[in-house]
Amino acid sequence: RPLSKGTVRLASSDPYAAPLMDPKYYNDPKDLETMLEALKFSLALSKTTAFQKLGIKVYDKIFPGCESFIPWTDDYWRCL
């Protein structure tokens, strides 16, 4: 249940014009922290025996724009 609230507005009086959408993702900092906890849970889950039997592995390349952060730390994941 995200706390951030975006907007959808009419772009013009033309009914065929695409609406103006601003989702305002992570506008509320609690949403980012919730996503961070979900990510960490998923990473832990990927290390379980059941998932390892399936050959699951985490993408281990550094994401563009996050090179200045220590990989796999909370700050790195927030950057992502």
mmCIF file of the N, C-alpha and C atoms, coordinates in Angstrom:
data_MODEL
# 
_entry.id   MODEL 
# 
loop_
_atom_site.group_PDB 
_atom_site.id 
_atom_site.type_symbol 
_atom_site.label_atom_id 
_atom_site.label_alt_id 
_atom_site.label_comp_id 
_atom_site.label_asym_id 
_atom_site.label_entity_id 
_atom_site.label_seq_id 
_atom_site.pdbx_PDB_ins_code 
_atom_site.Cartn_x 
_atom_site.Cartn_y 
_atom_site.Cartn_z 
_atom_site.occupancy 
_atom_site.B_iso_or_equiv 
_atom_site.pdbx_formal_charge 
_atom_site.auth_seq_id 
_atom_site.auth_comp_id 
_atom_site.auth_asym_id 
_atom_site.auth_atom_id 
_atom_site.pdbx_PDB_model_num 
ATOM 1   N N  . ARG A 1 1  ? 0.840   -1.172  0.000   1.00 0.00 ? 1  ARG A N  1 
ATOM 2   C CA . ARG A 1 1  ? 0.000   0.000   0.000   1.00 0.00 ? 1  ARG A CA 1 
ATOM 3   C C  . ARG A 1 1  ? 0.887   1.238   0.000   1.00 0.00 ? 1  ARG A C  1 
ATOM 4   N N  . PRO A 1 2  ? 1.208   1.749   -1.173  1.00 0.00 ? 2  PRO A N  1 
ATOM 5   C CA . PRO A 1 2  ? 2.085   2.915   -1.235  1.00 0.00 ? 2  PRO A CA 1 
ATOM 6   C C  . PRO A 1 2  ? 1.448   4.149   -0.587  1.00 0.00 ? 2  PRO A C  1 
ATOM 7   N N  . LEU A 1 3  ? 2.295   4.944   0.018   1.00 0.00 ? 3  LEU A N  1 
ATOM 8   C CA . LEU A 1 3  ? 1.848   6.189   0.629   1.00 0.00 ? 3  LEU A CA 1 
ATOM 9   C C  . LEU A 1 3  ? 1.942   7.351   -0.352  1.00 0.00 ? 3  LEU A C  1 
ATOM 10  N N  . SER A 1 4  ? 2.815   7.222   -1.353  1.00 0.00 ? 4  SER A N  1 
ATOM 11  C CA . SER A 1 4  ? 2.958   8.267   -2.373  1.00 0.00 ? 4  SER A CA 1 
ATOM 12  C C  . SER A 1 4  ? 1.712   8.306   -3.238  1.00 0.00 ? 4  SER A C  1 
ATOM 13  N N  . LYS A 1 5  ? 1.310   9.493   -3.592  1.00 0.00 ? 5  LYS A N  1 
ATOM 14  C CA . LYS A 1 5  ? 0.112   9.655   -4.427  1.00 0.00 ? 5  LYS A CA 1 
ATOM 15  C C  . LYS A 1 5  ? 0.462   10.522  -5.629  1.00 0.00 ? 5  LYS A C  1 
ATOM 16  N N  . GLY A 1 6  ? 0.219   9.980   -6.789  1.00 0.00 ? 6  GLY A N  1 
ATOM 17  C CA . GLY A 1 6  ? 0.469   10.701  -8.023  1.00 0.00 ? 6  GLY A CA 1 
ATOM 18  C C  . GLY A 1 6  ? -0.797  11.368  -8.521  1.00 0.00 ? 6  GLY A C  1 
ATOM 19  N N  . THR A 1 7  ? -0.711  11.858  -9.743  1.00 0.00 ? 7  THR A N  1 
ATOM 20  C CA . THR A 1 7  ? -1.858  12.536  -10.345 1.00 0.00 ? 7  THR A CA 1 
ATOM 21  C C  . THR A 1 7  ? -2.041  12.089  -11.792 1.00 0.00 ? 7  THR A C  1 
ATOM 22  N N  . VAL A 1 8  ? -3.283  12.163  -12.241 1.00 0.00 ? 8  VAL A N  1 
ATOM 23  C CA . VAL A 1 8  ? -3.631  11.966  -13.645 1.00 0.00 ? 8  VAL A CA 1 
ATOM 24  C C  . VAL A 1 8  ? -4.524  13.147  -14.001 1.00 0.00 ? 8  VAL A C  1 
ATOM 25  N N  . ARG A 1 9  ? -4.096  13.920  -15.015 1.00 0.00 ? 9  ARG A N  1 
ATOM 26  C CA . ARG A 1 9  ? -4.866  15.101  -15.417 1.00 0.00 ? 9  ARG A CA 1 
ATOM 27  C C  . ARG A 1 9  ? -5.108  15.075  -16.920 1.00 0.00 ? 9  ARG A C  1 
ATOM 28  N N  . LEU A 1 10 ? -6.116  15.789  -17.329 1.00 0.00 ? 10 LEU A N  1 
ATOM 29  C CA . LEU A 1 10 ? -6.375  15.935  -18.750 1.00 0.00 ? 10 LEU A CA 1 
ATOM 30  C C  . LEU A 1 10 ? -5.318  16.850  -19.348 1.00 0.00 ? 10 LEU A C  1 
ATOM 31  N N  . ALA A 1 11 ? -4.825  16.493  -20.521 1.00 0.00 ? 11 ALA A N  1 
ATOM 32  C CA . ALA A 1 11 ? -3.823  17.312  -21.198 1.00 0.00 ? 11 ALA A CA 1 
ATOM 33  C C  . ALA A 1 11 ? -4.484  18.446  -21.969 1.00 0.00 ? 11 ALA A C  1 
ATOM 34  N N  . SER A 1 12 ? -5.708  18.202  -22.423 1.00 0.00 ? 12 SER A N  1 
ATOM 35  C CA . SER A 1 12 ? -6.432  19.211  -23.199 1.00 0.00 ? 12 SER A CA 1 
ATOM 36  C C  . SER A 1 12 ? -7.903  18.798  -23.244 1.00 0.00 ? 12 SER A C  1 
ATOM 37  N N  . SER A 1 13 ? -8.687  19.574  -23.965 1.00 0.00 ? 13 SER A N  1 
ATOM 38  C CA . SER A 1 13 ? -10.105 19.226  -24.104 1.00 0.00 ? 13 SER A CA 1 
ATOM 39  C C  . SER A 1 13 ? -10.315 18.148  -25.173 1.00 0.00 ? 13 SER A C  1 
ATOM 40  N N  . ASP A 1 14 ? -9.255  17.781  -25.877 1.00 0.00 ? 14 ASP A N  1 
ATOM 41  C CA . ASP A 1 14 ? -9.324  16.736  -26.894 1.00 0.00 ? 14 ASP A CA 1 
ATOM 42  C C  . ASP A 1 14 ? -9.457  15.379  -26.194 1.00 0.00 ? 14 ASP A C  1 
ATOM 43  N N  . PRO A 1 15 ? -10.562 14.665  -26.398 1.00 0.00 ? 15 PRO A N  1 
ATOM 44  C CA . PRO A 1 15 ? -10.746 13.386  -25.693 1.00 0.00 ? 15 PRO A CA 1 
ATOM 45  C C  . PRO A 1 15 ? -9.760  12.305  -26.129 1.00 0.00 ? 15 PRO A C  1 
ATOM 46  N N  . TYR A 1 16 ? -9.072  12.509  -27.240 1.00 0.00 ? 16 TYR A N  1 
ATOM 47  C CA . TYR A 1 16 ? -8.114  11.524  -27.723 1.00 0.00 ? 16 TYR A CA 1 
ATOM 48  C C  . TYR A 1 16 ? -6.679  11.833  -27.295 1.00 0.00 ? 16 TYR A C  1 
ATOM 49  N N  . ALA A 1 17 ? -6.480  12.973  -26.673 1.00 0.00 ? 17 ALA A N  1 
ATOM 50  C CA . ALA A 1 17 ? -5.140  13.329  -26.214 1.00 0.00 ? 17 ALA A CA 1 
ATOM 51  C C  . ALA A 1 17 ? -4.784  12.465  -24.998 1.00 0.00 ? 17 ALA A C  1 
ATOM 52  N N  . ALA A 1 18 ? -3.539  12.039  -24.962 1.00 0.00 ? 18 ALA A N  1 
ATOM 53  C CA . ALA A 1 18 ? -3.077  11.231  -23.830 1.00 0.00 ? 18 ALA A CA 1 
ATOM 54  C C  . ALA A 1 18 ? -3.114  12.074  -22.554 1.00 0.00 ? 18 ALA A C  1 
ATOM 55  N N  . PRO A 1 19 ? -3.488  11.470  -21.438 1.00 0.00 ? 19 PRO A N  1 
ATOM 56  C CA . PRO A 1 19 ? -3.523  12.228  -20.180 1.00 0.00 ? 19 PRO A CA 1 
ATOM 57  C C  . PRO A 1 19 ? -2.107  12.534  -19.683 1.00 0.00 ? 19 PRO A C  1 
ATOM 58  N N  . LEU A 1 20 ? -2.010  13.503  -18.806 1.00 0.00 ? 20 LEU A N  1 
ATOM 59  C CA . LEU A 1 20 ? -0.739  13.831  -18.160 1.00 0.00 ? 20 LEU A CA 1 
ATOM 60  C C  . LEU A 1 20 ? -0.680  13.039  -16.859 1.00 0.00 ? 20 LEU A C  1 
ATOM 61  N N  . MET A 1 21 ? 0.294   12.158  -16.774 1.00 0.00 ? 21 MET A N  1 
ATOM 62  C CA . MET A 1 21 ? 0.407   11.301  -15.590 1.00 0.00 ? 21 MET A CA 1 
ATOM 63  C C  . MET A 1 21 ? 1.720   11.583  -14.875 1.00 0.00 ? 21 MET A C  1 
ATOM 64  N N  . ASP A 1 22 ? 1.634   11.790  -13.597 1.00 0.00 ? 22 ASP A N  1 
ATOM 65  C CA . ASP A 1 22 ? 2.808   11.964  -12.748 1.00 0.00 ? 22 ASP A CA 1 
ATOM 66  C C  . ASP A 1 22 ? 2.653   10.998  -11.581 1.00 0.00 ? 22 ASP A C  1 
ATOM 67  N N  . PRO A 1 23 ? 3.285   9.811   -11.648 1.00 0.00 ? 23 PRO A N  1 
ATOM 68  C CA . PRO A 1 23 ? 3.065   8.805   -10.616 1.00 0.00 ? 23 PRO A CA 1 
ATOM 69  C C  . PRO A 1 23 ? 3.665   9.166   -9.254  1.00 0.00 ? 23 PRO A C  1 
ATOM 70  N N  . LYS A 1 24 ? 4.655   10.046  -9.245  1.00 0.00 ? 24 LYS A N  1 
ATOM 71  C CA . LYS A 1 24 ? 5.335   10.468  -8.001  1.00 0.00 ? 24 LYS A CA 1 
ATOM 72  C C  . LYS A 1 24 ? 5.804   9.262   -7.185  1.00 0.00 ? 24 LYS A C  1 
ATOM 73  N N  . TYR A 1 25 ? 6.422   8.318   -7.903  1.00 0.00 ? 25 TYR A N  1 
ATOM 74  C CA . TYR A 1 25 ? 6.979   7.153   -7.218  1.00 0.00 ? 25 TYR A CA 1 
ATOM 75  C C  . TYR A 1 25 ? 7.940   7.597   -6.128  1.00 0.00 ? 25 TYR A C  1 
ATOM 76  N N  . TYR A 1 26 ? 7.855   6.963   -5.001  1.00 0.00 ? 26 TYR A N  1 
ATOM 77  C CA . TYR A 1 26 ? 8.744   7.198   -3.858  1.00 0.00 ? 26 TYR A CA 1 
ATOM 78  C C  . TYR A 1 26 ? 8.719   8.646   -3.373  1.00 0.00 ? 26 TYR A C  1 
ATOM 79  N N  . ASN A 1 27 ? 7.631   9.356   -3.615  1.00 0.00 ? 27 ASN A N  1 
ATOM 80  C CA . ASN A 1 27 ? 7.485   10.709  -3.105  1.00 0.00 ? 27 ASN A CA 1 
ATOM 81  C C  . ASN A 1 27 ? 7.478   10.685  -1.577  1.00 0.00 ? 27 ASN A C  1 
ATOM 82  N N  . ASP A 1 28 ? 6.932   9.639   -1.007  1.00 0.00 ? 28 ASP A N  1 
ATOM 83  C CA . ASP A 1 28 ? 6.977   9.439   0.437   1.00 0.00 ? 28 ASP A CA 1 
ATOM 84  C C  . ASP A 1 28 ? 8.157   8.515   0.727   1.00 0.00 ? 28 ASP A C  1 
ATOM 85  N N  . PRO A 1 29 ? 9.116   8.944   1.546   1.00 0.00 ? 29 PRO A N  1 
ATOM 86  C CA . PRO A 1 29 ? 10.314  8.133   1.805   1.00 0.00 ? 29 PRO A CA 1 
ATOM 87  C C  . PRO A 1 29 ? 10.012  6.752   2.380   1.00 0.00 ? 29 PRO A C  1 
ATOM 88  N N  . LYS A 1 30 ? 8.893   6.580   3.033   1.00 0.00 ? 30 LYS A N  1 
ATOM 89  C CA . LYS A 1 30 ? 8.549   5.267   3.592   1.00 0.00 ? 30 LYS A CA 1 
ATOM 90  C C  . LYS A 1 30 ? 8.356   4.232   2.486   1.00 0.00 ? 30 LYS A C  1 
ATOM 91  N N  . ASP A 1 31 ? 7.917   4.676   1.306   1.00 0.00 ? 31 ASP A N  1 
ATOM 92  C CA . ASP A 1 31 ? 7.729   3.745   0.188   1.00 0.00 ? 31 ASP A CA 1 
ATOM 93  C C  . ASP A 1 31 ? 9.063   3.148   -0.257  1.00 0.00 ? 31 ASP A C  1 
ATOM 94  N N  . LEU A 1 32 ? 10.093  3.975   -0.301  1.00 0.00 ? 32 LEU A N  1 
ATOM 95  C CA . LEU A 1 32 ? 11.412  3.485   -0.700  1.00 0.00 ? 32 LEU A CA 1 
ATOM 96  C C  . LEU A 1 32 ? 11.955  2.512   0.342   1.00 0.00 ? 32 LEU A C  1 
ATOM 97  N N  . GLU A 1 33 ? 11.746  2.810   1.611   1.00 0.00 ? 33 GLU A N  1 
ATOM 98  C CA . GLU A 1 33 ? 12.222  1.915   2.662   1.00 0.00 ? 33 GLU A CA 1 
ATOM 99  C C  . GLU A 1 33 ? 11.474  0.578   2.628   1.00 0.00 ? 33 GLU A C  1 
ATOM 100 N N  . THR A 1 34 ? 10.185  0.612   2.320   1.00 0.00 ? 34 THR A N  1 
ATOM 101 C CA . THR A 1 34 ? 9.409   -0.618  2.180   1.00 0.00 ? 34 THR A CA 1 
ATOM 102 C C  . THR A 1 34 ? 9.947   -1.450  1.020   1.00 0.00 ? 34 THR A C  1 
ATOM 103 N N  . MET A 1 35 ? 10.249  -0.784  -0.092  1.00 0.00 ? 35 MET A N  1 
ATOM 104 C CA . MET A 1 35 ? 10.794  -1.494  -1.255  1.00 0.00 ? 35 MET A CA 1 
ATOM 105 C C  . MET A 1 35 ? 12.170  -2.069  -0.940  1.00 0.00 ? 35 MET A C  1 
ATOM 106 N N  . LEU A 1 36 ? 12.965  -1.344  -0.171  1.00 0.00 ? 36 LEU A N  1 
ATOM 107 C CA . LEU A 1 36 ? 14.286  -1.825  0.221   1.00 0.00 ? 36 LEU A CA 1 
ATOM 108 C C  . LEU A 1 36 ? 14.164  -3.105  1.057   1.00 0.00 ? 36 LEU A C  1 
ATOM 109 N N  . GLU A 1 37 ? 13.246  -3.116  1.995   1.00 0.00 ? 37 GLU A N  1 
ATOM 110 C CA . GLU A 1 37 ? 13.042  -4.310  2.815   1.00 0.00 ? 37 GLU A CA 1 
ATOM 111 C C  . GLU A 1 37 ? 12.553  -5.490  1.963   1.00 0.00 ? 37 GLU A C  1 
ATOM 112 N N  . ALA A 1 38 ? 11.689  -5.225  1.009   1.00 0.00 ? 38 ALA A N  1 
ATOM 113 C CA . ALA A 1 38 ? 11.212  -6.277  0.108   1.00 0.00 ? 38 ALA A CA 1 
ATOM 114 C C  . ALA A 1 38 ? 12.362  -6.823  -0.738  1.00 0.00 ? 38 ALA A C  1 
ATOM 115 N N  . LEU A 1 39 ? 13.231  -5.946  -1.190  1.00 0.00 ? 39 LEU A N  1 
ATOM 116 C CA . LEU A 1 39 ? 14.383  -6.365  -1.981  1.00 0.00 ? 39 LEU A CA 1 
ATOM 117 C C  . LEU A 1 39 ? 15.306  -7.251  -1.154  1.00 0.00 ? 39 LEU A C  1 
ATOM 118 N N  . LYS A 1 40 ? 15.571  -6.847  0.077   1.00 0.00 ? 40 LYS A N  1 
ATOM 119 C CA . LYS A 1 40 ? 16.445  -7.646  0.939   1.00 0.00 ? 40 LYS A CA 1 
ATOM 120 C C  . LYS A 1 40 ? 15.821  -9.010  1.241   1.00 0.00 ? 40 LYS A C  1 
ATOM 121 N N  . PHE A 1 41 ? 14.523  -9.046  1.423   1.00 0.00 ? 41 PHE A N  1 
ATOM 122 C CA . PHE A 1 41 ? 13.833  -10.324 1.631   1.00 0.00 ? 41 PHE A CA 1 
ATOM 123 C C  . PHE A 1 41 ? 13.994  -11.199 0.393   1.00 0.00 ? 41 PHE A C  1 
ATOM 124 N N  . SER A 1 42 ? 13.834  -10.608 -0.789  1.00 0.00 ? 42 SER A N  1 
ATOM 125 C CA . SER A 1 42 ? 13.969  -11.361 -2.040  1.00 0.00 ? 42 SER A CA 1 
ATOM 126 C C  . SER A 1 42 ? 15.389  -11.893 -2.220  1.00 0.00 ? 42 SER A C  1 
ATOM 127 N N  . LEU A 1 43 ? 16.374  -11.084 -1.865  1.00 0.00 ? 43 LEU A N  1 
ATOM 128 C CA . LEU A 1 43 ? 17.769  -11.536 -1.960  1.00 0.00 ? 43 LEU A CA 1 
ATOM 129 C C  . LEU A 1 43 ? 18.019  -12.716 -1.026  1.00 0.00 ? 43 LEU A C  1 
ATOM 130 N N  . ALA A 1 44 ? 17.487  -12.642 0.189   1.00 0.00 ? 44 ALA A N  1 
ATOM 131 C CA . ALA A 1 44 ? 17.637  -13.751 1.133   1.00 0.00 ? 44 ALA A CA 1 
ATOM 132 C C  . ALA A 1 44 ? 16.927  -14.997 0.610   1.00 0.00 ? 44 ALA A C  1 
ATOM 133 N N  . LEU A 1 45 ? 15.775  -14.809 0.039   1.00 0.00 ? 45 LEU A N  1 
ATOM 134 C CA . LEU A 1 45 ? 15.009  -15.925 -0.516  1.00 0.00 ? 45 LEU A CA 1 
ATOM 135 C C  . LEU A 1 45 ? 15.780  -16.600 -1.647  1.00 0.00 ? 45 LEU A C  1 
ATOM 136 N N  . SER A 1 46 ? 16.483  -15.793 -2.452  1.00 0.00 ? 46 SER A N  1 
ATOM 137 C CA . SER A 1 46 ? 17.230  -16.352 -3.582  1.00 0.00 ? 46 SER A CA 1 
ATOM 138 C C  . SER A 1 46 ? 18.384  -17.244 -3.132  1.00 0.00 ? 46 SER A C  1 
ATOM 139 N N  . LYS A 1 47 ? 18.783  -17.117 -1.864  1.00 0.00 ? 47 LYS A N  1 
ATOM 140 C CA . LYS A 1 47 ? 19.901  -17.909 -1.343  1.00 0.00 ? 47 LYS A CA 1 
ATOM 141 C C  . LYS A 1 47 ? 19.445  -19.212 -0.678  1.00 0.00 ? 47 LYS A C  1 
ATOM 142 N N  . THR A 1 48 ? 18.143  -19.449 -0.650  1.00 0.00 ? 48 THR A N  1 
ATOM 143 C CA . THR A 1 48 ? 17.651  -20.680 -0.024  1.00 0.00 ? 48 THR A CA 1 
ATOM 144 C C  . THR A 1 48 ? 17.970  -21.886 -0.899  1.00 0.00 ? 48 THR A C  1 
ATOM 145 N N  . THR A 1 49 ? 17.972  -23.041 -0.280  1.00 0.00 ? 49 THR A N  1 
ATOM 146 C CA . THR A 1 49 ? 18.265  -24.288 -0.995  1.00 0.00 ? 49 THR A CA 1 
ATOM 147 C C  . THR A 1 49 ? 17.310  -24.490 -2.170  1.00 0.00 ? 49 THR A C  1 
ATOM 148 N N  . ALA A 1 50 ? 16.040  -24.229 -1.942  1.00 0.00 ? 50 ALA A N  1 
ATOM 149 C CA . ALA A 1 50 ? 15.044  -24.448 -3.003  1.00 0.00 ? 50 ALA A CA 1 
ATOM 150 C C  . ALA A 1 50 ? 15.350  -23.600 -4.235  1.00 0.00 ? 50 ALA A C  1 
ATOM 151 N N  . PHE A 1 51 ? 15.681  -22.342 -4.021  1.00 0.00 ? 51 PHE A N  1 
ATOM 152 C CA . PHE A 1 51 ? 15.970  -21.484 -5.166  1.00 0.00 ? 51 PHE A CA 1 
ATOM 153 C C  . PHE A 1 51 ? 17.327  -21.806 -5.780  1.00 0.00 ? 51 PHE A C  1 
ATOM 154 N N  . GLN A 1 52 ? 18.275  -22.209 -4.961  1.00 0.00 ? 52 GLN A N  1 
ATOM 155 C CA . GLN A 1 52 ? 19.578  -22.585 -5.487  1.00 0.00 ? 52 GLN A CA 1 
ATOM 156 C C  . GLN A 1 52 ? 19.480  -23.819 -6.384  1.00 0.00 ? 52 GLN A C  1 
ATOM 157 N N  . LYS A 1 53 ? 18.580  -24.732 -6.043  1.00 0.00 ? 53 LYS A N  1 
ATOM 158 C CA . LYS A 1 53 ? 18.366  -25.908 -6.889  1.00 0.00 ? 53 LYS A CA 1 
ATOM 159 C C  . LYS A 1 53 ? 17.851  -25.514 -8.273  1.00 0.00 ? 53 LYS A C  1 
ATOM 160 N N  . LEU A 1 54 ? 17.159  -24.373 -8.333  1.00 0.00 ? 54 LEU A N  1 
ATOM 161 C CA . LEU A 1 54 ? 16.641  -23.888 -9.615  1.00 0.00 ? 54 LEU A CA 1 
ATOM 162 C C  . LEU A 1 54 ? 17.681  -23.090 -10.391 1.00 0.00 ? 54 LEU A C  1 
ATOM 163 N N  . GLY A 1 55 ? 18.835  -22.879 -9.765  1.00 0.00 ? 55 GLY A N  1 
ATOM 164 C CA . GLY A 1 55 ? 19.896  -22.136 -10.434 1.00 0.00 ? 55 GLY A CA 1 
ATOM 165 C C  . GLY A 1 55 ? 19.701  -20.626 -10.395 1.00 0.00 ? 55 GLY A C  1 
ATOM 166 N N  . ILE A 1 56 ? 18.927  -20.164 -9.432  1.00 0.00 ? 56 ILE A N  1 
ATOM 167 C CA . ILE A 1 56 ? 18.662  -18.726 -9.317  1.00 0.00 ? 56 ILE A CA 1 
ATOM 168 C C  . ILE A 1 56 ? 19.934  -18.004 -8.907  1.00 0.00 ? 56 ILE A C  1 
ATOM 169 N N  . LYS A 1 57 ? 20.230  -16.894 -9.562  1.00 0.00 ? 57 LYS A N  1 
ATOM 170 C CA . LYS A 1 57 ? 21.340  -16.051 -9.127  1.00 0.00 ? 57 LYS A CA 1 
ATOM 171 C C  . LYS A 1 57 ? 20.963  -14.588 -9.353  1.00 0.00 ? 57 LYS A C  1 
ATOM 172 N N  . VAL A 1 58 ? 21.506  -13.749 -8.519  1.00 0.00 ? 58 VAL A N  1 
ATOM 173 C CA . VAL A 1 58 ? 21.216  -12.324 -8.573  1.00 0.00 ? 58 VAL A CA 1 
ATOM 174 C C  . VAL A 1 58 ? 22.084  -11.681 -9.652  1.00 0.00 ? 58 VAL A C  1 
ATOM 175 N N  . TYR A 1 59 ? 21.502  -10.785 -10.413 1.00 0.00 ? 59 TYR A N  1 
ATOM 176 C CA . TYR A 1 59 ? 22.253  -10.031 -11.427 1.00 0.00 ? 59 TYR A CA 1 
ATOM 177 C C  . TYR A 1 59 ? 23.356  -9.282  -10.708 1.00 0.00 ? 59 TYR A C  1 
ATOM 178 N N  . ASP A 1 60 ? 24.612  -9.535  -11.073 1.00 0.00 ? 60 ASP A N  1 
ATOM 179 C CA . ASP A 1 60 ? 25.722  -8.992  -10.297 1.00 0.00 ? 60 ASP A CA 1 
ATOM 180 C C  . ASP A 1 60 ? 26.501  -7.876  -10.990 1.00 0.00 ? 60 ASP A C  1 
ATOM 181 N N  . LYS A 1 61 ? 25.954  -7.306  -12.024 1.00 0.00 ? 61 LYS A N  1 
ATOM 182 C CA . LYS A 1 61 ? 26.611  -6.176  -12.688 1.00 0.00 ? 61 LYS A CA 1 
ATOM 183 C C  . LYS A 1 61 ? 26.199  -4.882  -11.987 1.00 0.00 ? 61 LYS A C  1 
ATOM 184 N N  . ILE A 1 62 ? 27.109  -3.917  -11.933 1.00 0.00 ? 62 ILE A N  1 
ATOM 185 C CA . ILE A 1 62 ? 26.805  -2.637  -11.298 1.00 0.00 ? 62 ILE A CA 1 
ATOM 186 C C  . ILE A 1 62 ? 25.865  -1.855  -12.217 1.00 0.00 ? 62 ILE A C  1 
ATOM 187 N N  . PHE A 1 63 ? 24.812  -1.328  -11.628 1.00 0.00 ? 63 PHE A N  1 
ATOM 188 C CA . PHE A 1 63 ? 23.828  -0.598  -12.414 1.00 0.00 ? 63 PHE A CA 1 
ATOM 189 C C  . PHE A 1 63 ? 24.331  0.802   -12.737 1.00 0.00 ? 63 PHE A C  1 
ATOM 190 N N  . PRO A 1 64 ? 24.144  1.250   -13.981 1.00 0.00 ? 64 PRO A N  1 
ATOM 191 C CA . PRO A 1 64 ? 24.578  2.589   -14.379 1.00 0.00 ? 64 PRO A CA 1 
ATOM 192 C C  . PRO A 1 64 ? 23.943  3.662   -13.482 1.00 0.00 ? 64 PRO A C  1 
ATOM 193 N N  . GLY A 1 65 ? 24.771  4.606   -13.082 1.00 0.00 ? 65 GLY A N  1 
ATOM 194 C CA . GLY A 1 65 ? 24.308  5.691   -12.229 1.00 0.00 ? 65 GLY A CA 1 
ATOM 195 C C  . GLY A 1 65 ? 24.520  5.414   -10.751 1.00 0.00 ? 65 GLY A C  1 
ATOM 196 N N  . CYS A 1 66 ? 24.846  4.175   -10.409 1.00 0.00 ? 66 CYS A N  1 
ATOM 197 C CA . CYS A 1 66 ? 25.035  3.810   -8.996  1.00 0.00 ? 66 CYS A CA 1 
ATOM 198 C C  . CYS A 1 66 ? 26.481  3.404   -8.713  1.00 0.00 ? 66 CYS A C  1 
ATOM 199 N N  . GLU A 1 67 ? 27.390  3.744   -9.612  1.00 0.00 ? 67 GLU A N  1 
ATOM 200 C CA . GLU A 1 67 ? 28.788  3.344   -9.475  1.00 0.00 ? 67 GLU A CA 1 
ATOM 201 C C  . GLU A 1 67 ? 29.459  3.940   -8.239  1.00 0.00 ? 67 GLU A C  1 
ATOM 202 N N  . SER A 1 68 ? 28.968  5.066   -7.754  1.00 0.00 ? 68 SER A N  1 
ATOM 203 C CA . SER A 1 68 ? 29.609  5.727   -6.617  1.00 0.00 ? 68 SER A CA 1 
ATOM 204 C C  . SER A 1 68 ? 29.232  5.092   -5.275  1.00 0.00 ? 68 SER A C  1 
ATOM 205 N N  . PHE A 1 69 ? 28.325  4.116   -5.293  1.00 0.00 ? 69 PHE A N  1 
ATOM 206 C CA . PHE A 1 69 ? 27.893  3.461   -4.064  1.00 0.00 ? 69 PHE A CA 1 
ATOM 207 C C  . PHE A 1 69 ? 28.564  2.101   -3.936  1.00 0.00 ? 69 PHE A C  1 
ATOM 208 N N  . ILE A 1 70 ? 28.788  1.680   -2.704  1.00 0.00 ? 70 ILE A N  1 
ATOM 209 C CA . ILE A 1 70 ? 29.348  0.349   -2.455  1.00 0.00 ? 70 ILE A CA 1 
ATOM 210 C C  . ILE A 1 70 ? 28.277  -0.669  -2.837  1.00 0.00 ? 70 ILE A C  1 
ATOM 211 N N  . PRO A 1 71 ? 28.606  -1.584  -3.754  1.00 0.00 ? 71 PRO A N  1 
ATOM 212 C CA . PRO A 1 71 ? 27.604  -2.556  -4.219  1.00 0.00 ? 71 PRO A CA 1 
ATOM 213 C C  . PRO A 1 71 ? 26.976  -3.352  -3.080  1.00 0.00 ? 71 PRO A C  1 
ATOM 214 N N  . TRP A 1 72 ? 25.696  -3.589  -3.250  1.00 0.00 ? 72 TRP A N  1 
ATOM 215 C CA . TRP A 1 72 ? 24.869  -4.435  -2.401  1.00 0.00 ? 72 TRP A CA 1 
ATOM 216 C C  . TRP A 1 72 ? 24.578  -3.837  -1.011  1.00 0.00 ? 72 TRP A C  1 
ATOM 217 N N  . THR A 1 73 ? 24.926  -2.577  -0.791  1.00 0.00 ? 73 THR A N  1 
ATOM 218 C CA . THR A 1 73 ? 24.572  -1.911  0.468   1.00 0.00 ? 73 THR A CA 1 
ATOM 219 C C  . THR A 1 73 ? 23.188  -1.288  0.331   1.00 0.00 ? 73 THR A C  1 
ATOM 220 N N  . ASP A 1 74 ? 22.615  -0.866  1.459   1.00 0.00 ? 74 ASP A N  1 
ATOM 221 C CA . ASP A 1 74 ? 21.301  -0.217  1.411   1.00 0.00 ? 74 ASP A CA 1 
ATOM 222 C C  . ASP A 1 74 ? 21.327  1.016   0.511   1.00 0.00 ? 74 ASP A C  1 
ATOM 223 N N  . ASP A 1 75 ? 22.379  1.815   0.613   1.00 0.00 ? 75 ASP A N  1 
ATOM 224 C CA . ASP A 1 75 ? 22.465  3.020   -0.230  1.00 0.00 ? 75 ASP A CA 1 
ATOM 225 C C  . ASP A 1 75 ? 22.542  2.674   -1.708  1.00 0.00 ? 75 ASP A C  1 
ATOM 226 N N  . TYR A 1 76 ? 23.242  1.596   -2.025  1.00 0.00 ? 76 TYR A N  1 
ATOM 227 C CA . TYR A 1 76 ? 23.318  1.143   -3.418  1.00 0.00 ? 76 TYR A CA 1 
ATOM 228 C C  . TYR A 1 76 ? 21.923  0.772   -3.912  1.00 0.00 ? 76 TYR A C  1 
ATOM 229 N N  . TRP A 1 77 ? 21.191  -0.015  -3.097  1.00 0.00 ? 77 TRP A N  1 
ATOM 230 C CA . TRP A 1 77 ? 19.859  -0.443  -3.511  1.00 0.00 ? 77 TRP A CA 1 
ATOM 231 C C  . TRP A 1 77 ? 18.902  0.745   -3.611  1.00 0.00 ? 77 TRP A C  1 
ATOM 232 N N  . ARG A 1 78 ? 19.049  1.727   -2.726  1.00 0.00 ? 78 ARG A N  1 
ATOM 233 C CA . ARG A 1 78 ? 18.210  2.928   -2.832  1.00 0.00 ? 78 ARG A CA 1 
ATOM 234 C C  . ARG A 1 78 ? 18.503  3.675   -4.135  1.00 0.00 ? 78 ARG A C  1 
ATOM 235 N N  . CYS A 1 79 ? 19.781  3.721   -4.509  1.00 0.00 ? 79 CYS A N  1 
ATOM 236 C CA . CYS A 1 79 ? 20.141  4.365   -5.783  1.00 0.00 ? 79 CYS A CA 1 
ATOM 237 C C  . CYS A 1 79 ? 19.472  3.651   -6.944  1.00 0.00 ? 79 CYS A C  1 
ATOM 238 N N  . LEU A 1 80 ? 19.508  2.342   -6.878  1.00 0.00 ? 80 LEU A N  1 
ATOM 239 C CA . LEU A 1 80 ? 18.913  1.538   -7.940  1.00 0.00 ? 80 LEU A CA 1 
ATOM 240 C C  . LEU A 1 80 ? 17.438  1.862   -8.087  1.00 0.00 ? 80 LEU A C  1 
# 
